[in-house]
Amino acid sequence: LLLRGMAGSVVCGTSRRAALPGIAVGGKTGTAQVPKAGGKMDHITWFTSMGSVNPVESPEYVVVAMVESGASGGTICAPIAARIYRHLQQRAHSPTETANSLTQAP
């Protein structure tokens, strides 16, 4: 039930920026406030997720994206997680090519 709720958040909730074709992603966004010097508040945002090429009930990957001073987990962190999932998906299809791209300078 929890995993289905997290999948629903990616389909039509605050986590929708983590959605990718070909991979089932379920996630939860969040924002915490922490005090800064001078009495101001800062935000730490996060997106915690799991993904799979199978149904979301059988996750193969776990990705956590956390950004200090981020605006929101859905707008900042979910797209970061999507990029990581996209890379994992590409790596599954071509492990050698992807590994080489990680070690070469841009």
N, CA, C and O atoms as a MOPAC input file, in Angstrom:
PM7 MOZYME 1SCF
protein

 N      0.82300 1    -1.19000 1     0.00000 1
 C      0.00000 1     0.00000 1     0.00000 1
 C      0.87400 1     1.26500 1     0.00000 1
 O      0.59600 1     2.22200 1    -0.72300 1
 N      1.91800 1     1.25400 1     0.80900 1
 C      2.81100 1     2.41000 1     0.87500 1
 C      3.50600 1     2.63800 1    -0.46400 1
 O      3.59500 1     3.77200 1    -0.93300 1
 N      3.99900 1     1.55900 1    -1.08300 1
 C      4.69200 1     1.70000 1    -2.36400 1
 C      3.75400 1     2.21300 1    -3.44900 1
 O      4.16800 1     2.99900 1    -4.30100 1
 N      2.50800 1     1.78500 1    -3.42900 1
 C      1.54100 1     2.27400 1    -4.41600 1
 C      1.27700 1     3.77200 1    -4.21200 1
 O      1.13600 1     4.52200 1    -5.17700 1
 N      1.21200 1     4.19300 1    -2.95300 1
 C      1.03500 1     5.61200 1    -2.67200 1
 C      2.20300 1     6.43900 1    -3.17000 1
 O      2.02100 1     7.53300 1    -3.70400 1
 N      3.40600 1     5.90800 1    -2.99100 1
 C      4.59600 1     6.60800 1    -3.47400 1
 C      4.61200 1     6.64700 1    -5.00200 1
 O      5.03500 1     7.64000 1    -5.59400 1
 N      4.15400 1     5.56900 1    -5.64300 1
 C      4.05300 1     5.56300 1    -7.10800 1
 C      3.02400 1     6.59000 1    -7.56200 1
 O      3.23200 1     7.27100 1    -8.56600 1
 N      1.92100 1     6.70700 1    -6.83500 1
 C      0.90500 1     7.70300 1    -7.16300 1
 C      1.42400 1     9.12300 1    -7.06800 1
 O      1.00200 1     9.99000 1    -7.83400 1
 N      2.33500 1     9.37300 1    -6.13900 1
 C      2.92700 1    10.68900 1    -5.99000 1
 C      3.74600 1    11.07200 1    -7.22400 1
 O      3.82800 1    12.24800 1    -7.57900 1
 N      4.35100 1    10.07500 1    -7.87400 1
 C      5.12800 1    10.33100 1    -9.08600 1
 C      4.19200 1    10.50800 1   -10.28800 1
 O      4.49100 1    11.28000 1   -11.19800 1
 N      3.07800 1     9.80500 1   -10.29000 1
 C      2.13700 1     9.90400 1   -11.41000 1
 C      1.39200 1    11.24100 1   -11.38700 1
 O      1.25400 1    11.89100 1   -12.42300 1
 N      0.91700 1    11.64800 1   -10.22000 1
 C      0.06700 1    12.84700 1   -10.20800 1
 C      0.24400 1    13.71100 1    -8.95700 1
 O     -0.66200 1    14.46700 1    -8.60600 1
 N      1.37300 1    13.61700 1    -8.28800 1
 C      1.57400 1    14.39100 1    -7.07300 1
 C      2.81500 1    15.26000 1    -7.13600 1
 O      3.26200 1    15.65200 1    -8.21400 1
 N      3.36400 1    15.55500 1    -5.97000 1
 C      4.52600 1    16.44700 1    -5.88900 1
 C      5.80200 1    15.84100 1    -6.44900 1
 O      6.77700 1    16.55500 1    -6.68000 1
 N      5.80600 1    14.52100 1    -6.67100 1
 C      7.00400 1    13.83400 1    -7.17100 1
 C      6.99900 1    13.64300 1    -8.68500 1
 O      7.87200 1    12.95300 1    -9.21300 1
 N      6.05000 1    14.23000 1    -9.39000 1
 C      5.87000 1    13.90500 1   -10.81700 1
 C      7.06800 1    14.24300 1   -11.69300 1
 O      7.18100 1    13.71000 1   -12.79600 1
 N      7.95100 1    15.09900 1   -11.24200 1
 C      9.13700 1    15.43100 1   -12.04300 1
 C     10.18000 1    14.30700 1   -12.04000 1
 O     11.21300 1    14.41100 1   -12.70100 1
 N      9.90400 1    13.23300 1   -11.29200 1
 C     10.79900 1    12.07600 1   -11.28900 1
 C     10.32300 1    10.99300 1   -12.25300 1
 O     10.99600 1     9.97500 1   -12.41200 1
 N      9.18500 1    11.19300 1   -12.89000 1
 C      8.61800 1    10.17800 1   -13.78800 1
 C      9.48500 1    10.00100 1   -15.03200 1
 O      9.98500 1    10.96900 1   -15.60600 1
 N      9.64900 1     8.74600 1   -15.43200 1
 C     10.40800 1     8.40100 1   -16.62800 1
 C      9.70400 1     7.27200 1   -17.36800 1
 O      9.14000 1     6.38200 1   -16.73100 1
 N      9.72300 1     7.28800 1   -18.69500 1
 C      9.16900 1     6.14300 1   -19.42100 1
 C     10.07100 1     4.92400 1   -19.25000 1
 O     11.29600 1     5.04300 1   -19.27400 1
 N      9.47200 1     3.77400 1   -19.08200 1
 C     10.24000 1     2.53400 1   -19.01400 1
 C     10.74200 1     2.15200 1   -17.63800 1
 O     11.34200 1     1.08900 1   -17.47900 1
 N     10.51500 1     2.98900 1   -16.64100 1
 C     10.93800 1     2.64900 1   -15.28700 1
 C      9.85500 1     3.10800 1   -14.30700 1
 O      9.39400 1     4.24800 1   -14.35900 1
 N      9.46800 1     2.21500 1   -13.43100 1
 C      8.44700 1     2.53600 1   -12.43100 1
 C      9.14500 1     3.19700 1   -11.24700 1
 O     10.02100 1     2.60000 1   -10.62100 1
 N      8.75800 1     4.41500 1   -10.94900 1
 C      9.37000 1     5.16600 1    -9.85100 1
 C      8.28400 1     5.51200 1    -8.83800 1
 O      7.19100 1     5.93900 1    -9.20800 1
 N      8.58800 1     5.32600 1    -7.59000 1
 C      7.72400 1     5.77400 1    -6.50200 1
 C      8.54100 1     6.64800 1    -5.59000 1
 O      9.70600 1     6.34300 1    -5.33600 1
 N      7.97300 1     7.72800 1    -5.08600 1
 C      8.78300 1     8.61200 1    -4.27000 1
 C      7.99700 1     9.46700 1    -3.30400 1
 O      6.76600 1     9.49400 1    -3.31700 1
 N      8.73700 1    10.15900 1    -2.47200 1
 C      8.18800 1    11.06300 1    -1.46700 1
 C      9.07300 1    12.29500 1    -1.40600 1
 O     10.29400 1    12.19200 1    -1.28800 1
 N      8.44700 1    13.45800 1    -1.48600 1
 C      9.20100 1    14.70200 1    -1.38100 1
 C      9.10600 1    15.22800 1     0.04000 1
 O      8.25100 1    14.80400 1     0.81900 1
 N      9.98700 1    16.14800 1     0.36300 1
 C      9.93100 1    16.75200 1     1.68700 1
 C     10.76600 1    18.01000 1     1.76100 1
 O     11.66900 1    18.22600 1     0.95400 1
 N     10.45200 1    18.82900 1     2.73500 1
 C     11.19900 1    20.05000 1     3.00600 1
 C     11.27300 1    20.23000 1     4.51700 1
 O     10.26800 1    20.10000 1     5.21500 1
 N     12.45100 1    20.52500 1     5.01100 1
 C     12.62800 1    20.78600 1     6.43600 1
 C     13.20900 1    22.18500 1     6.59600 1
 O     13.97900 1    22.64500 1     5.75400 1
 N     12.84300 1    22.84200 1     7.65800 1
 C     13.39700 1    24.14800 1     7.95500 1
 C     14.44100 1    24.00000 1     9.05200 1
 O     14.23000 1    23.30100 1    10.04300 1
 N     15.56600 1    24.66700 1     8.85700 1
 C     16.63100 1    24.65900 1     9.86000 1
 C     17.03300 1    26.10700 1    10.14900 1
 O     17.10600 1    26.92500 1     9.23300 1
 N     17.28900 1    26.42000 1    11.40600 1
 C     17.66400 1    27.80000 1    11.74100 1
 C     19.06200 1    28.14000 1    11.22600 1
 O     19.97700 1    27.31700 1    11.25400 1
 N     19.19300 1    29.36800 1    10.75900 1
 C     20.48200 1    29.90400 1    10.32300 1
 C     20.88100 1    31.01300 1    11.28000 1
 O     20.09300 1    31.43400 1    12.12700 1
 N     22.09600 1    31.47300 1    11.13700 1
 C     22.56900 1    32.59900 1    11.94300 1
 C     21.68400 1    33.81300 1    11.69800 1
 O     21.22500 1    34.02900 1    10.57600 1
 N     21.44900 1    34.58000 1    12.70400 1
 C     20.63100 1    35.77300 1    12.57000 1
 C     19.14000 1    35.51300 1    12.68800 1
 O     18.33000 1    36.40800 1    12.44800 1
 N     18.77500 1    34.28900 1    13.05600 1
 C     17.37000 1    33.97700 1    13.25400 1
 C     16.59200 1    33.63600 1    11.99900 1
 O     15.39300 1    33.36900 1    12.07700 1
 N     17.23900 1    33.63700 1    10.84500 1
 C     16.54900 1    33.27500 1     9.60900 1
 C     16.44400 1    31.75800 1     9.49600 1
 O     17.16200 1    31.01700 1    10.16800 1
 N     15.54400 1    31.31900 1     8.64300 1
 C     15.35900 1    29.88500 1     8.41800 1
 C     15.86300 1    29.51500 1     7.02700 1
 O     15.70500 1    30.27900 1     6.07400 1
 N     16.46100 1    28.35300 1     6.92300 1
 C     16.91100 1    27.81000 1     5.64900 1
 C     16.10400 1    26.54100 1     5.39600 1
 O     15.52600 1    25.97400 1     6.32300 1
 N     16.06500 1    26.10300 1     4.16400 1
 C     15.33700 1    24.89100 1     3.81100 1
 C     16.29600 1    23.81100 1     3.33700 1
 O     17.23900 1    24.08400 1     2.59500 1
 N     16.05100 1    22.61200 1     3.76300 1
 C     16.72200 1    21.43600 1     3.21200 1
 C     15.62400 1    20.63200 1     2.54100 1
 O     14.65200 1    20.24200 1     3.18800 1
 N     15.77300 1    20.38300 1     1.25700 1
 C     14.74700 1    19.65900 1     0.51600 1
 C     15.26600 1    18.28700 1     0.13400 1
 O     16.47100 1    18.07900 1    -0.00500 1
 N     14.33600 1    17.35200 1    -0.03500 1
 C     14.74400 1    16.01200 1    -0.41900 1
 C     13.66900 1    15.31800 1    -1.23000 1
 O     12.50000 1    15.70500 1    -1.23900 1
 N     14.11600 1    14.28200 1    -1.90700 1
 C     13.23200 1    13.37500 1    -2.61900 1
 C     13.80300 1    11.99300 1    -2.38800 1
 O     14.93100 1    11.70800 1    -2.78900 1
 N     13.03500 1    11.13700 1    -1.74800 1
 C     13.43300 1     9.76100 1    -1.47600 1
 C     12.60500 1     8.87800 1    -2.38100 1
 O     11.39000 1     9.05100 1    -2.48000 1
 N     13.25200 1     7.92700 1    -3.04700 1
 C     12.51300 1     7.15900 1    -4.03600 1
 C     13.07900 1     5.76600 1    -4.21800 1
 O     14.16500 1     5.43900 1    -3.74100 1
 N     12.30300 1     4.95600 1    -4.92600 1
 C     12.78400 1     3.66200 1    -5.38000 1
 C     12.26800 1     3.47300 1    -6.79000 1
 O     11.19800 1     3.96900 1    -7.14200 1
 N     13.03300 1     2.75500 1    -7.59500 1
 C     12.64200 1     2.57100 1    -8.98300 1
 C     12.95300 1     1.17700 1    -9.46300 1
 O     13.79200 1     0.47100 1    -8.90300 1
 N     12.25500 1     0.79800 1   -10.51700 1
 C     12.38700 1    -0.54200 1   -11.03700 1
 C     11.88900 1    -0.58000 1   -12.46600 1
 O     11.01700 1     0.20100 1   -12.84500 1
 N     12.44200 1    -1.49000 1   -13.26600 1
 C     11.86800 1    -1.72900 1   -14.58200 1
 C     10.67500 1    -2.66200 1   -14.42900 1
 O      9.87700 1    -2.81400 1   -15.35400 1
 N     10.55300 1    -3.28000 1   -13.27000 1
 C      9.40800 1    -4.12000 1   -12.92000 1
 C      8.38600 1    -3.25600 1   -12.20100 1
 O      8.57800 1    -2.04500 1   -12.09100 1
 N      7.30700 1    -3.84600 1   -11.71000 1
 C      6.37600 1    -3.03200 1   -10.92800 1
 C      7.07700 1    -2.38900 1    -9.73500 1
 O      8.05600 1    -2.92600 1    -9.21700 1
 N      6.57400 1    -1.25400 1    -9.31100 1
 C      7.18600 1    -0.50300 1    -8.22100 1
 C      7.24300 1    -1.32500 1    -6.92900 1
 O      8.03100 1    -1.01700 1    -6.03500 1
 N      6.42000 1    -2.35700 1    -6.82900 1
 C      6.44400 1    -3.21400 1    -5.63600 1
 C      7.70200 1    -4.07300 1    -5.55100 1
 O      7.94300 1    -4.71100 1    -4.52600 1
 N      8.51100 1    -4.10000 1    -6.61900 1
 C      9.77000 1    -4.86900 1    -6.63400 1
 C     10.93300 1    -3.94900 1    -6.98700 1
 O     11.54500 1    -4.12000 1    -8.04200 1
 N     11.25400 1    -2.98000 1    -6.13400 1
 C     12.28200 1    -2.00000 1    -6.50000 1
 C     13.66600 1    -2.62300 1    -6.67500 1
 O     14.06400 1    -3.53000 1    -5.94500 1
 N     14.37600 1    -2.10800 1    -7.66000 1
 C     15.75900 1    -2.51600 1    -7.92700 1
 C     16.75700 1    -1.45400 1    -7.48600 1
 O     17.91900 1    -1.76400 1    -7.22400 1
 N     16.31800 1    -0.21500 1    -7.40300 1
 C     17.18800 1     0.90100 1    -7.06900 1
 C     16.55000 1     1.74300 1    -5.96700 1
 O     15.32900 1     1.77200 1    -5.80900 1
 N     17.39900 1     2.42000 1    -5.21600 1
 C     16.95100 1     3.43000 1    -4.25800 1
 C     17.78700 1     4.67100 1    -4.51800 1
 O     19.01400 1     4.59800 1    -4.59200 1
 N     17.13000 1     5.79700 1    -4.65400 1
 C     17.81500 1     7.06800 1    -4.89300 1
 C     17.29700 1     8.08400 1    -3.88300 1
 O     16.08900 1     8.23000 1    -3.69600 1
 N     18.21300 1     8.77400 1    -3.24300 1
 C     17.84900 1     9.87700 1    -2.35000 1
 C     18.59600 1    11.10800 1    -2.84700 1
 O     19.82300 1    11.09600 1    -2.94200 1
 N     17.87000 1    12.15300 1    -3.15800 1
 C     18.46800 1    13.42400 1    -3.56100 1
 C     18.13800 1    14.44100 1    -2.48100 1
 O     16.97000 1    14.63200 1    -2.14500 1
 N     19.15400 1    15.09300 1    -1.93800 1
 C     18.94900 1    16.08200 1    -0.88300 1
 C     19.72900 1    17.33600 1    -1.25700 1
 O     20.89800 1    17.25800 1    -1.63600 1
 N     19.07600 1    18.49600 1    -1.14700 1
 C     19.70300 1    19.75900 1    -1.52000 1
 C     19.53100 1    20.75400 1    -0.37600 1
 O     18.41200 1    21.04900 1     0.04400 1
 N     20.63200 1    21.25300 1     0.10900 1
 C     20.58200 1    22.28700 1     1.13700 1
 C     20.23600 1    23.61000 1     0.47000 1
 O     20.76000 1    23.92100 1    -0.60000 1
 N     19.37800 1    24.37400 1     1.07700 1
 C     18.88000 1    25.65000 1     0.55400 1
 C     18.07400 1    25.46400 1    -0.73100 1
 O     18.04600 1    26.35600 1    -1.57800 1
 N     17.42400 1    24.32200 1    -0.87800 1
 C     16.57500 1    24.06700 1    -2.04100 1
 C     15.18600 1    24.64400 1    -1.84300 1
 O     14.76600 1    24.89800 1    -0.71400 1
 N     14.47900 1    24.84700 1    -2.93600 1
 C     13.13500 1    25.43000 1    -2.86600 1
 C     12.09800 1    24.39900 1    -2.43500 1
 O     11.29400 1    24.66400 1    -1.54000 1
 N     12.11000 1    23.22500 1    -3.06400 1
 C     11.17100 1    22.16800 1    -2.68600 1
 C     11.69100 1    20.83600 1    -3.20500 1
 O     12.44100 1    20.78500 1    -4.17900 1
 N     11.28200 1    19.75700 1    -2.54200 1
 C     11.71700 1    18.43100 1    -2.96600 1
 C     11.22500 1    18.07400 1    -4.34900 1
 O     11.93400 1    17.41500 1    -5.11000 1
 N     10.00700 1    18.50400 1    -4.69000 1
 C      9.42600 1    18.17300 1    -5.98100 1
 C     10.05500 1    18.91900 1    -7.14000 1
 O     10.24300 1    18.34700 1    -8.21300 1
 N     10.38700 1    20.19800 1    -6.94000 1
 C     10.92300 1    20.98600 1    -8.05300 1
 C     12.43700 1    20.88300 1    -8.19900 1
 O     12.95900 1    21.01400 1    -9.30700 1
 N     13.14400 1    20.65300 1    -7.10600 1
 C     14.60700 1    20.61000 1    -7.15300 1
 C     15.14800 1    19.18000 1    -7.13700 1
 O     15.97400 1    18.82200 1    -7.97700 1
 N     14.69500 1    18.37300 1    -6.20200 1
 C     15.29800 1    17.05800 1    -5.98300 1
 C     14.73600 1    15.95300 1    -6.88300 1
 O     15.48800 1    15.08000 1    -7.31700 1
 N     13.44900 1    15.97500 1    -7.16800 1
 C     12.86200 1    14.93000 1    -8.01600 1
 C     13.51700 1    14.89900 1    -9.40300 1
 O     13.79000 1    13.80600 1    -9.90000 1
 N     13.78500 1    16.04900 1   -10.05600 1
 C     14.47500 1    15.99200 1   -11.34400 1
 C     15.90700 1    15.44000 1   -11.24600 1
 O     16.39300 1    14.80900 1   -12.18500 1
 N     16.56600 1    15.67200 1   -10.13300 1
 C     17.90300 1    15.09900 1    -9.92800 1
 C     17.79600 1    13.58100 1    -9.89600 1
 O     18.58000 1    12.88100 1   -10.53600 1
 N     16.82500 1    13.08100 1    -9.15000 1
 C     16.61200 1    11.63500 1    -9.08300 1
 C     16.27700 1    11.07200 1   -10.46400 1
 O     16.74300 1     9.99100 1   -10.82300 1
 N     15.47500 1    11.79600 1   -11.23500 1
 C     15.12500 1    11.33400 1   -12.58700 1
 C     16.37300 1    11.18600 1   -13.44900 1
 O     16.49300 1    10.22000 1   -14.20200 1
 N     17.30500 1    12.13500 1   -13.34400 1
 C     18.54900 1    12.03000 1   -14.12000 1
 C     19.35300 1    10.80800 1   -13.69700 1
 O     19.94900 1    10.13000 1   -14.53400 1
 N     19.36900 1    10.52600 1   -12.39500 1
 C     20.09300 1     9.34800 1   -11.90600 1
 C     19.42900 1     8.07800 1   -12.42100 1
 O     20.11500 1     7.16300 1   -12.87500 1
 N     18.09400 1     8.01300 1   -12.35400 1
 C     17.38900 1     6.84400 1   -12.87400 1
 C     17.62200 1     6.67000 1   -14.37200 1
 O     17.80100 1     5.54800 1   -14.84600 1
 N     17.62100 1     7.77800 1   -15.12200 1
 C     17.88000 1     7.70300 1   -16.56100 1
 C     19.26300 1     7.11300 1   -16.81800 1
 O     19.43400 1     6.27600 1   -17.70400 1
 N     20.24100 1     7.55100 1   -16.04300 1
 C     21.60100 1     7.01900 1   -16.18700 1
 C     21.62200 1     5.52000 1   -15.85500 1
 O     22.24900 1     4.74000 1   -16.57300 1
 N     20.95400 1     5.11800 1   -14.79000 1
 C     20.89900 1     3.69600 1   -14.43500 1
 C     20.22900 1     2.88400 1   -15.53200 1
 O     20.64600 1     1.76500 1   -15.82900 1
 N     19.19700 1     3.44900 1   -16.12800 1
 C     18.49200 1     2.77700 1   -17.21400 1
 C     19.41300 1     2.61400 1   -18.42000 1
 O     19.45200 1     1.54300 1   -19.02600 1
 N     20.15200 1     3.66200 1   -18.77400 1
 C     21.08700 1     3.59300 1   -19.89600 1
 C     22.20400 1     2.60600 1   -19.60200 1
 O     22.62900 1     1.85900 1   -20.48300 1
 N     22.67000 1     2.60400 1   -18.38300 1
 C     23.74500 1     1.68900 1   -17.99200 1
 C     23.30300 1     0.23000 1   -18.09500 1
 O     24.09200 1    -0.63400 1   -18.47700 1
 N     22.05200 1    -0.04200 1   -17.75800 1
 C     21.53100 1    -1.40300 1   -17.85600 1
 C     21.50200 1    -1.87000 1   -19.30700 1
 O     21.64700 1    -3.06100 1   -19.58300 1
 N     21.31200 1    -0.92200 1   -20.24300 1
 C     21.26300 1    -1.28900 1   -21.65900 1
 C     22.63800 1    -1.33600 1   -22.30300 1
 O     22.83000 1    -2.05100 1   -23.28600 1
 N     23.60300 1    -0.59000 1   -21.76900 1
 C     24.93800 1    -0.55200 1   -22.35100 1
 C     25.96900 1    -0.26300 1   -21.26100 1
 O     26.47300 1     0.85700 1   -21.17800 1
 N     26.29400 1    -1.25400 1   -20.42200 1
 C     27.18200 1    -1.00400 1   -19.28100 1
 C     28.56400 1    -0.48700 1   -19.65400 1
 O     29.08800 1     0.39100 1   -18.96800 1
 N     29.17000 1    -1.00100 1   -20.71500 1
 C     30.52300 1    -0.58700 1   -21.07900 1
 C     30.54400 1     0.84300 1   -21.57300 1
 O     31.39700 1     1.63100 1   -21.16200 1
 N     29.62100 1     1.18500 1   -22.44400 1
 C     29.57700 1     2.53400 1   -23.00200 1
 C     29.32700 1     3.57200 1   -21.91300 1
 O     29.97800 1     4.61700 1   -21.90200 1
 N     28.41000 1     3.30600 1   -21.01200 1
 C     28.10800 1     4.24500 1   -19.94400 1
 C     29.27800 1     4.38400 1   -18.99200 1
 O     29.60700 1     5.49500 1   -18.57600 1
 N     29.91700 1     3.26900 1   -18.63800 1
 C     31.07200 1     3.32900 1   -17.74200 1
 C     32.18600 1     4.15900 1   -18.36800 1
 O     32.83700 1     4.93200 1   -17.66400 1
 N     32.42200 1     4.02100 1   -19.67200 1
 C     33.44200 1     4.80500 1   -20.34100 1
 C     33.09400 1     6.28900 1   -20.32000 1
 O     33.98300 1     7.12400 1   -20.15200 1
 N     31.82000 1     6.63300 1   -20.48700 1
 C     31.42500 1     8.03500 1   -20.49700 1
 C     31.63500 1     8.67800 1   -19.12200 1
 O     31.82400 1     9.89100 1   -19.03600 1
 N     31.60600 1     7.89700 1   -18.06600 1
 C     31.81100 1     8.44400 1   -16.73600 1
 C     33.27400 1     8.74100 1   -16.45400 1
 O     33.57600 1     9.59700 1   -15.62200 1
 N     34.18100 1     8.06000 1   -17.12300 1
 C     35.60500 1     8.23300 1   -16.83200 1
 C     36.29000 1     9.19000 1   -17.80200 1
 O     37.45200 1     9.53600 1   -17.59200 1
 N     35.60300 1     9.62600 1   -18.85600 1
 C     36.20700 1    10.52100 1   -19.81900 1
 C     35.88800 1    11.96500 1   -19.47700 1
 O     34.78000 1    12.28000 1   -19.04300 1
 N     36.85100 1    12.83000 1   -19.67200 1
 C     36.63100 1    14.26100 1   -19.42400 1
 C     35.65500 1    14.81000 1   -20.45100 1
 O     35.63100 1    14.34000 1   -21.58900 1
 N     34.85200 1    15.79200 1   -20.07500 1
 C     33.88500 1    16.38100 1   -21.02200 1
 C     34.56300 1    17.11800 1   -22.15700 1
 O     33.88700 1    17.66400 1   -23.02900 1

